[in-house]
Amino acid sequence: MKYTAFSAFAVLLLAGCGSQVTAPTGTSTTASTTPTAEAPAPTVEPFVIGGVLPLTGDGAIYGTAVQQAAMLAVEDINAAGGIHDRPLEVRWEDGKCNPKDASAAAQKLVNIDKVPVIFGGGCSGETLAAAPITEKAQVILFSPMSSSPDVTEAGDFVFRNFPSDSIQGKIMAEYANEKGYQKVAMLTEQTDYAVAVARVFQEYFAGEVMEETFLSTESDFKTRITKIKNADADALFLNPQTPAKMELLMKQLQEQQVMLPILGNEFIATDNGKYVLAFRDFLGDRDVAGAAFLGVDTPAFQDFVTRYEAQYGPIEIANYAGVAYDGMHILGNILNHIPNPSDTAAIRDSLYAMPVYAGISGDMAFDENGDVTNLAHTLLVFNGTDFVPAE
């Protein structure tokens, strides 16, 4: 049975959620000719969950898209009756794509706002920093985009509906092996996401890896690039945290005319390579490849993109946004499915037991670690014009 975006809502609406609308006690039903002021409608308290995403800095390019997509799902949920007849509200915090700010955000949401669920983090470092806090409090942490393999072991109350980098790193290592590369130079940003991609790549790559690392605050890579030019490598693996850093690396590689084959993490190929195609002439006909999650190109997904762009403007990293939309709908279904939506143990158990959810980004369920099943990265290669799935 497919667990669709509105299945739980339809059942609840038909059942009336077990509630009835009655006249207030003491209200007369006798007609009167005396004008009276109409009593205001009773205020319904919202059902509040938290949200932690990178909303400023380089990570905001995907954090903002994910937030906006999630809010489209919140609109749907509230239009269908909310959570047990209460409007769903998300209190957003800026994790800034770093552990320190994400930890502070999680502490606030758990200890002050007392939320049962946090939608996030976004960057893997946000999720891994928040997880010990949410796990101790038995609060659900549901990430729509964190892909580090370390999230798999982050806790029993941690879930994600985005595929793990254990798939991405392995795909790229196997591709490098097939190409016969013996030595790969790697430029890795020191973040949980990028370090995990590097670790998995090195585990499966049969040759030698010469890795250079850099901090997220750095913007000048000329010395490292010069070192790589002199390293006699067969290929270069670009491994930044954000599209902005990928563009900056490409710009400086072009300035120094580094002509090695280029491999990359998802940001070299995401959205059909839109963040590196400005360097199309520089890339030429050399080997360029990356692994990215593509989602599915279906009418439902295109309808989502149309709706998003009508409300917010051009969409960035549409695959992330689609997964976030699905993730918020999954939570809405689960919260409405259980008798008490604040019962975090019941939320956890229902997520583990959830039938396959037919989302706009693909079919989703969760394994015993809270990792999404059925979604994976795809190897994309540059054909001189665009990035296309490898044959």
C-alpha positions in Angstrom: 0.0 0.0 0.0 1.3 3.5 -0.9 1.3 6.0 1.9 0.3 9.1 -0.1 0.5 12.8 1.0 -3.1 13.0 2.0 -4.1 9.4 3.0 -3.9 10.1 6.7 -5.8 13.3 6.4 -8.6 11.8 4.4 -9.1 9.1 7.1 -9.0 11.7 9.9 -11.4 14.1 8.1 -13.9 11.3 7.5 -13.7 10.2 11.1 -13.9 13.8 12.3 -10.9 13.2 14.6 -13.3 12.2 17.3 -14.3 15.8 18.0 -17.6 17.6 17.8 -18.6 21.3 17.5 -21.2 22.2 20.2 -22.9 25.4 21.4 -21.1 27.0 24.3 -22.6 26.1 27.7 -25.2 28.6 28.8 -25.9 29.9 25.3 -29.5 30.5 24.6 -31.0 29.1 21.4 -34.1 31.4 21.7 -34.4 34.1 19.0 -34.1 37.7 20.2 -34.8 41.0 18.6 -32.1 42.7 20.8 -28.9 43.3 18.8 -26.0 41.5 20.4 -22.3 41.5 19.6 -21.1 38.2 18.0 -18.8 36.3 20.3 -15.3 35.9 18.9 -14.3 32.5 17.6 -12.2 30.6 20.2 -8.5 30.7 19.5 -7.0 27.3 18.5 -3.5 26.8 19.7 -1.1 25.8 16.9 0.8 22.5 17.0 4.4 23.7 17.1 7.5 21.9 15.8 11.0 23.3 15.3 13.1 23.7 12.2 16.9 24.1 11.9 18.4 24.9 8.5 21.3 27.0 7.1 19.4 30.3 6.4 22.4 32.6 6.1 25.9 32.2 4.7 26.9 30.0 1.7 24.5 27.2 2.8 21.5 29.4 2.5 21.3 28.7 -1.2 19.9 25.3 -0.3 18.6 26.0 3.2 16.2 28.7 2.0 14.9 26.5 -0.8 14.4 23.6 1.7 12.6 25.9 4.1 10.3 27.4 1.5 9.5 23.9 0.1 8.7 22.7 3.6 6.3 25.6 4.1 4.4 24.7 0.9 3.8 21.4 2.6 2.7 23.1 5.8 0.2 25.1 3.7 -1.2 21.8 2.4 -1.3 20.2 5.8 -3.1 23.2 7.3 -5.6 23.4 4.4 -6.5 19.8 5.1 -7.2 20.4 8.8 -3.7 20.8 10.4 -2.6 18.4 13.1 -5.6 17.0 14.9 -7.5 20.2 14.0 -4.7 22.5 15.1 -2.7 24.6 12.6 0.8 23.3 12.2 3.5 26.0 13.0 7.2 25.7 12.4 9.6 27.8 14.6 12.7 28.2 12.4 16.2 28.6 13.7 19.4 29.4 11.7 21.9 26.6 12.0 24.3 28.5 9.7 25.7 25.2 8.4 28.0 24.8 11.5 27.8 22.6 14.6 28.0 25.5 17.1 25.0 27.4 15.9 23.0 24.2 15.2 23.6 23.0 18.7 22.4 26.3 20.2 19.3 26.2 18.0 18.5 22.7 19.1 19.0 23.6 22.8 16.5 26.4 22.4 13.9 24.4 20.5 14.2 21.4 22.9 14.5 23.2 26.3 12.6 26.4 25.8 10.1 25.8 23.0 9.6 22.2 24.1 9.0 20.9 20.5 8.4 17.2 19.9 10.0 17.3 16.4 12.8 19.3 14.8 12.7 19.4 11.0 16.5 19.5 10.2 19.3 19.9 10.3 20.2 20.8 6.8 24.0 20.5 6.6 25.3 17.3 8.0 27.2 19.2 10.7 24.0 20.7 11.9 22.3 17.3 12.3 25.2 15.7 13.9 25.5 18.5 16.4 21.8 18.5 17.2 21.5 14.8 17.5 23.0 14.3 21.0 20.6 17.0 22.3 17.5 15.6 20.7 18.4 12.0 21.5 18.8 12.8 25.2 15.4 14.5 25.2 13.8 11.9 23.0 12.8 14.6 20.4 12.5 13.5 16.8 15.2 15.0 14.5 14.1 14.6 10.9 16.6 15.8 8.3 15.5 16.4 4.7 19.1 16.9 3.4 21.9 15.7 5.7 23.8 13.0 3.8 26.8 12.2 5.9 27.1 8.4 6.6 27.6 9.3 10.3 24.0 10.3 10.5 23.1 6.6 10.2 24.4 6.0 13.8 23.3 9.4 15.2 20.4 8.0 17.3 17.2 6.1 17.6 15.1 9.3 17.2 17.0 10.6 14.1 15.6 10.1 10.6 16.4 11.5 7.2 14.7 11.2 3.8 17.8 12.1 1.8 20.2 9.4 0.6 23.5 8.8 2.4 26.9 9.8 1.0 28.0 6.3 1.5 26.4 5.8 -1.9 27.8 8.9 -3.5 31.4 8.3 -2.4 31.3 4.7 -3.5 29.9 5.6 -6.9 32.7 8.1 -7.5 35.4 5.7 -6.3 34.2 2.9 -8.6 34.1 5.4 -11.5 37.7 6.4 -10.8 38.7 2.7 -10.7 37.0 2.1 -14.0 38.8 5.0 -15.6 42.1 3.5 -14.4 43.2 6.5 -12.3 46.1 5.5 -10.1 46.4 8.8 -8.2 43.7 11.3 -7.4 44.3 14.7 -5.8 41.4 15.9 -3.6 40.4 19.3 -2.3 38.1 18.8 0.7 36.4 21.4 2.9 36.6 20.6 6.6 32.9 19.9 7.2 31.1 16.8 8.3 29.6 16.3 4.9 32.7 16.8 2.8 35.0 14.8 5.2 32.5 11.9 5.0 32.5 11.9 1.2 36.3 11.9 1.2 36.4 9.0 3.7 34.1 6.8 1.7 35.8 7.6 -1.6 39.2 6.7 -0.1 37.7 3.4 1.3 36.7 2.2 -2.2 39.3 3.8 -4.4 42.0 1.4 -5.4 44.7 3.9 -6.0 46.5 6.7 -4.0 44.7 9.8 -2.7 46.6 13.1 -2.1 44.2 15.2 0.0 44.4 18.9 0.6 41.8 20.3 3.1 40.6 23.8 3.7 38.4 25.7 6.2 35.0 27.0 5.3 36.2 30.5 6.0 39.0 30.3 3.4 38.6 31.6 -0.1 42.1 31.6 -1.6 43.2 28.1 -2.8 46.0 29.1 -5.1 48.8 27.5 -3.0 46.9 24.2 -2.7 46.1 24.3 -6.4 49.8 24.8 -7.3 50.7 21.9 -5.1 48.2 19.7 -6.9 49.5 20.8 -10.3 52.9 19.5 -9.2 51.6 16.3 -7.7 51.5 14.2 -10.9 47.9 13.2 -10.2 45.7 11.5 -12.8 42.6 13.4 -11.7 41.3 16.0 -9.3 38.3 15.5 -6.9 36.6 18.7 -5.8 34.8 18.2 -2.5 33.3 21.4 -1.1 30.3 21.9 1.2 28.4 24.4 -0.9 27.7 25.4 -4.6 29.4 28.7 -3.9 32.6 27.0 -2.9 32.4 24.8 -6.0 32.2 27.8 -8.2 35.1 29.5 -6.4 37.3 26.4 -6.8 36.4 26.2 -10.5 37.3 29.8 -11.0 40.7 29.4 -9.4 41.4 26.2 -11.3 40.6 28.1 -14.5 42.9 30.9 -13.5 45.8 28.5 -13.0 44.8 26.4 -16.0 44.6 23.1 -14.2 43.7 20.7 -17.0 43.3 17.4 -15.0 40.1 15.3 -15.3 37.7 16.5 -12.6 35.6 14.4 -10.3 33.3 16.0 -7.8 30.8 15.5 -5.0 27.1 16.3 -5.8 27.7 20.0 -6.2 29.5 19.5 -9.5 26.5 17.8 -11.0 23.5 19.0 -9.0 20.7 20.6 -11.0 22.3 19.3 -14.2 25.6 21.0 -13.3 24.2 24.5 -13.2 27.0 25.6 -10.8 29.9 24.7 -13.0 28.5 25.1 -16.5 29.7 28.7 -16.6 33.1 27.1 -17.0 32.0 24.9 -20.0 34.7 26.2 -22.3 37.4 25.6 -19.6 36.1 22.0 -19.1 36.2 21.3 -22.8 36.1 17.6 -23.7 38.0 16.3 -20.7 36.6 13.7 -18.2 34.3 15.5 -15.7 31.9 13.5 -13.5 29.9 13.7 -10.2 27.2 11.8 -8.4 24.0 13.6 -7.5 20.5 12.7 -6.3 18.2 13.5 -9.2 14.8 12.8 -7.8 12.2 12.0 -10.4 11.0 14.1 -13.4 7.3 13.4 -13.1 4.2 15.6 -13.6 3.8 15.8 -9.8 7.3 17.1 -9.4 7.0 19.6 -12.2 3.7 20.8 -10.6 5.6 21.3 -7.4 8.3 23.3 -9.1 5.7 25.5 -10.9 3.9 26.2 -7.6 7.2 26.9 -5.8 8.4 29.4 -8.5 5.0 31.1 -8.6 5.3 31.8 -4.9 9.1 32.3 -4.3 10.7 32.8 -7.7 13.4 30.6 -9.4 14.1 27.4 -7.5 17.6 26.5 -6.4 18.6 22.9 -6.0 15.2 21.5 -6.9 16.0 18.0 -5.8 16.7 19.2 -2.2 13.5 21.2 -2.2 11.4 18.3 -3.5 12.7 16.0 -0.8 11.9 18.6 1.9 8.4 19.0 0.6 8.0 15.2 0.9 9.6 15.1 4.3 7.2 17.6 5.8 4.3 15.7 4.4 5.6 12.5 5.9 5.7 14.2 9.3 2.2 15.6 8.8 0.9 12.2 8.0 2.6 10.6 11.0 1.5 13.3 13.5 -2.1 12.9 12.4 -1.9 9.1 12.4 -1.1 8.8 16.1 -3.5 9.7 18.9 -1.1 12.1 20.6 1.1 14.0 18.2 3.4 15.0 21.1 4.2 11.4 21.9 7.7 11.2 20.4 8.1 7.5 21.0 4.9 6.9 19.0 6.2 9.2 16.2 9.5 7.3 16.1 7.8 3.9 16.0 5.4 5.1 13.3 8.2 6.4 11.2 10.0 3.0 11.4 6.8 1.2 10.5 5.7 3.6 7.8 4.5 2.0 4.6 6.1 3.2 1.4 5.3 6.8 0.9 4.8 7.9 -2.8 6.4 11.3 -2.8 7.1 13.8 -5.6 10.8 12.8 -5.3 10.2 9.1 -5.3 9.1 6.2 -3.1 10.3 6.4 0.5 10.4 4.3 3.6 12.9 4.1 6.5 15.2 1.3 7.5 16.2 0.2 11.0 18.6 3.1 11.2 16.2 5.8 10.2 17.8 6.1 6.8 15.6 6.5 3.7 15.3 3.5 1.4 14.7 3.5 -2.4 16.5 6.8 -3.1 20.1 6.9 -4.4 22.7 9.1 -6.2 23.2 8.9 -9.9 26.5 9.1 -11.8 26.5 12.1 -14.1 29.1 12.8 -16.8 29.9 16.0 -18.7 29.3 15.5 -22.5 30.9 18.8 -23.5 27.6 20.7 -23.1 25.7 19.4 -20.1 25.8 16.7 -17.4 23.9 13.6 -18.3 23.5 10.2 -16.6 26.3 7.8 -17.4 25.5 5.0 -19.8 
